[in-house]
């Protein structure tokens, strides 16, 4: 099938808080290939976020809790400071 769409973040002065941002964000799935190996690619989704938004990535620390659950730490990735960053 086709590749699924991506989710992109874009800052906007029109968005004042995350109350204006949907709770669940998904890009479209790719289409089935039917008789071929290639299907239709999913459409990308552009999510507008407020200025000053900080993006962090969860990074596995290599440690586990007593219950054998992995411990993740936040790692800074990007901060949106300008309109349409």
C-alpha positions as CSV (number, residue, x, y, z in Angstrom):
1,X,0.0,0.0,0.0
2,X,0.9,3.7,0.0
3,X,2.8,5.5,2.7
4,X,0.8,7.2,5.4
5,X,0.7,10.9,5.8
6,X,2.9,12.9,8.2
7,X,2.0,15.4,10.9
8,X,3.8,18.8,10.7
9,X,3.7,21.5,13.3
10,X,3.5,25.2,12.3
11,X,3.3,28.2,14.6
12,X,0.5,30.7,14.2
13,X,-0.3,33.9,16.0
14,X,-4.0,33.0,15.4
15,X,-3.8,30.1,17.9
16,X,-3.7,31.5,21.4
17,X,-3.6,28.3,23.5
18,X,-3.8,24.6,23.2
19,X,-7.5,24.7,24.0
20,X,-7.8,25.6,20.2
21,X,-5.8,22.4,19.3
22,X,-7.6,19.1,18.8
23,X,-6.9,16.4,21.4
24,X,-6.3,13.6,18.9
25,X,-4.1,14.3,15.8
26,X,-3.8,11.8,12.9
27,X,-2.7,12.0,9.3
28,X,-4.5,9.9,6.8
29,X,-3.5,6.3,6.1
30,X,-2.1,5.2,2.8
31,X,-4.4,3.5,0.3
32,X,-4.4,-0.2,-0.5
33,X,-2.4,-1.4,-3.4
34,X,-5.1,-3.7,-4.8
35,X,-3.5,-5.6,-7.7
36,X,-0.3,-3.6,-7.6
37,X,2.3,-3.1,-4.9
38,X,1.7,0.7,-4.9
39,X,-1.2,2.4,-3.2
40,X,-2.2,6.0,-2.8
41,X,-0.2,8.0,-0.3
42,X,-2.0,9.5,2.7
43,X,-2.4,13.3,2.9
44,X,-0.2,15.2,5.4
45,X,-1.7,17.0,8.3
46,X,-0.5,20.5,9.3
47,X,-1.2,21.3,13.0
48,X,-1.1,24.9,13.9
49,X,0.4,25.6,17.4
50,X,0.7,28.7,19.5
51,X,3.9,30.8,19.4
52,X,6.4,29.7,22.1
53,X,5.5,26.0,21.8
54,X,8.3,23.8,22.8
55,X,8.6,20.3,21.2
56,X,10.2,17.6,23.2
57,X,10.9,14.0,22.3
58,X,10.7,11.0,24.7
59,X,14.1,9.3,25.0
60,X,14.6,6.0,26.7
61,X,17.0,6.4,29.6
62,X,18.2,2.8,29.6
63,X,16.7,2.3,33.1
64,X,13.6,0.4,34.3
65,X,11.4,0.7,37.4
66,X,10.9,-2.0,39.9
67,X,7.9,-3.1,37.9
68,X,10.2,-3.5,34.8
69,X,8.7,-0.5,33.0
70,X,11.0,1.6,30.9
71,X,11.8,5.1,32.1
72,X,11.7,7.9,29.4
73,X,13.1,11.4,29.8
74,X,12.1,14.5,27.8
75,X,14.7,15.9,25.4
76,X,14.4,19.3,23.8
77,X,13.9,19.3,20.0
78,X,12.6,22.7,18.9
79,X,10.8,25.9,20.0
80,X,8.5,27.9,17.7
81,X,9.3,31.6,18.2
82,X,8.1,33.2,15.0
83,X,4.9,33.2,13.1
84,X,4.8,30.4,10.5
85,X,8.0,28.8,11.9
